[in-house]
Amino acid sequence: MNQATMPDLDKFADDARAWLRTVAEPRTQIKWGVGSDSVAVFENWTAEQEREETDHIRAYEQTKFDAGWGSMNWPVEYGGRGLPMSYVLAFRREENAFDVPRRTEMFSVTQQLVAPAIAQWGTPDQRERYVRAMLRTDLIACQLFSETEAGSDLAAVRTRAVERDGRWTITGHKVWTSGARVADVGVAVCRTDPDAAKHSGLTVFLIPMDAPGVTVRPIRQMTGGSSFNEVYLDGVELSDDYRLGPVGQGWPVALTVLAAERLDAGNLGLANADHAVELARNLGRELTEIERDKVADLVTRSYVQRVTGMRVAAAVVADKDPGPEASVGKLLATDTMARTSEVVRLLLGRDLIADSGEWGTFAWTEHVLGAPGYRIAGGTDEIQRNILAERVLGLPREPRP
């Protein structure tokens, strides 16, 4: 789409707002104390609830896609409109003002991490089979990356894929997999050449999660829920059609996914920070000086995180690599989540840990217990600091084993 045929951005936003009114209520009309008070960082759902919620969110995503408001920056062949990223960001701003279903991690993994990786590295058949289906969320994907001995050091994976007569047999164990119970496809990093250098002997596969030999076991968290899973791959047999990218080139394929993951992390925690500020407004009593100071600090830091997110978005719109800004955004996000917990503990006191049934009180335990997990998820805080130290401050690289 050229500049002459591109819609006016203001009219585009007006049209988006008009469409959103047909499918959801504006958030300004939502009253405090009405509806769900969930602020969970990692949802505390049973398998049935996770499937039900996934289907609910999927229905909205499919409606949005079919109406032309999903994947707008993608080519028409994939159901997009070929618009610049600035239009996607404009739609998101409008969408945030409406009470649409809150997307779980699986949807960003599917649409913003895995679909682009397949579009870049997949064969024509794979692109035709998966990309549009994932953008529309007909198919849901999960990441089969981390292992007990390969968390931050992804290249240390031990899951083996052995090729014989054009077929692959995959054996191994993955952990901390979000959404494995509802996913249709798992993107797995496997070692195909044990004798090659650590980063060179890897290959990526698209594993059907219902394939024989795939077993999913939920991991119980201290919140009581099971958002994460172990996935056992016991002799899973696949044809070469399920290989993503060249043999031995799994590292650059994985980096394509990881880069998108860090870009998507900049808005983490902002919704709950805003909710904590609303809690302060609706507490029913005057705040102490210390409480006011802590709430004001949270508001300020939330704005800093938003400004950093705008810088990352501006780089994406300009078709530039955001670079270290994405790492700054991730660190700011985990800091915002921690400070949100501090504010809530200060405001609620014992009401935070006593389930009185009062709306918007005990529900915060899900945030307080879940927030520390994001210091690890999506790239650990230590890894983000290493990136900033090496790429921004010019400090010596950390010794590599």
Secondary structure, DSSP 8 states (H G I E B T S, - for coil): --GGGS--HHHHHHHHHHHHHTTS-BGGG--TTSS-----SS----HHHHHHHHHHHHHHHHHHHHTT-SSTTS-GGGT-----HHHHHHHHHHHTTB------HHHHIIIIIIHHHHHHHS-HHHIIIIIHHHHTTSS-EEEE--BTTBSS-GGG---EEEEETTEEEEEEEEEEEETTTT-SEEEEEEES-TTS-TTTSEEEEEEETTSTTEEEEEE--TTS---EEEEEEEEEEEEGGGEESSTT-HHHHHHHHHHHHHHTTTTTTHHHHHHHHHHHHTSSS---HHHHHHHHHHHHHHHHHHHHHHHHHHHHHTT---THHHHHHHHHHHHHHHHHHHHHHHHHGGGGTS----TTTGGGHHHHHHGGGGGTTTS-HHHHHHHHHHHTS--------
